[in-house]
Amino acid sequence: MTNEMAQAAPVIYRDTVRAEWVDYNGHLRDAFYMLIYSYATDALLDAIGLDAAQREARGRSMYTLEAHLNYLHEIKEGVPVRVEVRVIEHDAKRVRVYLEMFADDLAGQGAVPVSASEQLLLHVDRSGPRAAPFDADVLARVAALCAASADFTPRHAARVIALGPRAGR
């Protein structure tokens, strides 16, 4: 992987809403949004140098610690989707990512996302398993992706689920 590839932000994943992902209302079933985001996260792993071969060779992987999901617009079977993955924060062992899903043929929607997800991922040594610092080359790619998204404002990140100011009392 070249350094130029690692600096390209956002990482892009494309798919199409499959028949088996559609619910009784004819819309993408809620769980399958997360499946698509999971595939997009795999594309991020490839971009930072942790593809399947490298995960095996290094004995390392990434685990999802937390995920928030926003359903913004319904989409139907056969719709091509594009997920943009951005690293918005990181440290030596963790990456906070922001993913936005766009329906490429959603009439009149333009660049409006149909869904958004914020996730916290942990780099793990699988022999433990236990948290482990990124190898220097992987950390450099993570840092480059984060820097490339420095001017990006995630519209649906850092949200709290609540009914209002008195929720939970």
Residue pairs with C-beta under 8 A, 6 or more apart in sequence:
1 47
1 49
1 141
3 144
5 47
6 47
6 48
6 49
6 140
6 141
6 144
6 145
7 144
7 145
7 147
7 148
8 47
8 148
9 86
9 87
9 145
9 148
9 149
9 152
10 84
10 85
10 86
10 149
11 40
11 43
11 44
11 47
11 84
11 85
11 86
11 145
12 43
12 82
12 83
12 84
12 85
13 36
13 39
13 40
13 42
13 43
13 82
13 83
13 85
14 80
14 81
14 82
14 83
15 36
15 39
15 80
15 81
15 83
16 78
16 79
16 80
16 81
17 28
17 32
17 75
17 76
17 77
17 78
17 79
17 81
18 77
19 77
21 28
21 29
21 32
21 35
21 77
22 28
22 29
22 76
22 77
23 29
23 30
25 74
26 76
26 77
27 74
27 75
27 76
28 74
28 75
28 76
28 77
28 79
30 71
33 69
33 71
33 101
33 115
33 117
34 67
34 69
34 117
36 81
36 83
36 101
37 67
37 69
37 83
37 99
37 101
37 117
37 119
39 83
40 83
40 85
40 99
41 62
41 64
41 85
41 97
41 99
41 119
41 121
43 83
43 85
44 85
44 87
44 97
44 145
45 51
45 55
45 62
47 141
47 145
48 138
48 141
48 142
48 145
49 137
49 138
49 141
50 58
50 60
50 61
50 62
50 138
54 60
55 61
58 135
59 125
59 126
59 127
60 123
60 124
60 125
60 126
60 132
60 135
61 123
61 124
61 126
61 129
62 95
62 121
62 122
62 123
62 124
63 121
63 122
63 124
63 129
64 119
64 120
64 121
64 122
65 94
65 120
65 121
65 122
66 119
66 120
67 117
67 118
67 119
67 120
68 117
68 118
68 119
68 157
68 159
69 115
69 116
69 117
70 115
70 116
70 117
70 156
70 159
71 115
72 112
72 113
72 114
72 115
72 116
72 156
73 103
73 106
73 109
73 112
73 113
73 114
73 115
74 114
75 81
75 103
75 106
75 114
79 103
79 104
79 105
79 106
80 103
80 104
80 105
81 101
81 102
81 103
81 104
81 114
82 101
82 102
82 104
83 99
83 100
83 101
83 102
84 99
84 100
84 102
85 97
85 98
85 99
86 97
86 98
86 99
86 145
86 149
86 152
86 154
87 95
87 96
87 97
87 142
87 145
87 146
87 149
88 96
88 97
88 98
88 146
88 149
88 152
88 154
88 157
89 95
89 96
89 146
90 96
90 139
90 142
90 143
90 146
92 133
92 134
92 139
93 122
93 123
93 131
93 132
93 133
93 134
94 120
94 121
94 122
94 123
95 120
95 121
95 123
95 142
96 118
96 119
96 120
96 121
97 118
97 119
97 120
97 121
98 116
98 117
98 118
98 149
98 152
98 154
98 157
99 116
99 117
99 118
99 119
100 113
100 115
100 116
100 156
101 113
101 114
101 115
101 116
101 117
102 111
102 112
102 113
102 114
103 109
103 114
106 112
106 114
113 155
113 156
116 154
116 155
116 156
116 157
118 154
118 156
118 157
118 158
118 159
122 131
123 131
123 132
123 133
123 134
123 138
124 130
124 131
124 132
125 131
125 132
133 139
134 142
162 168
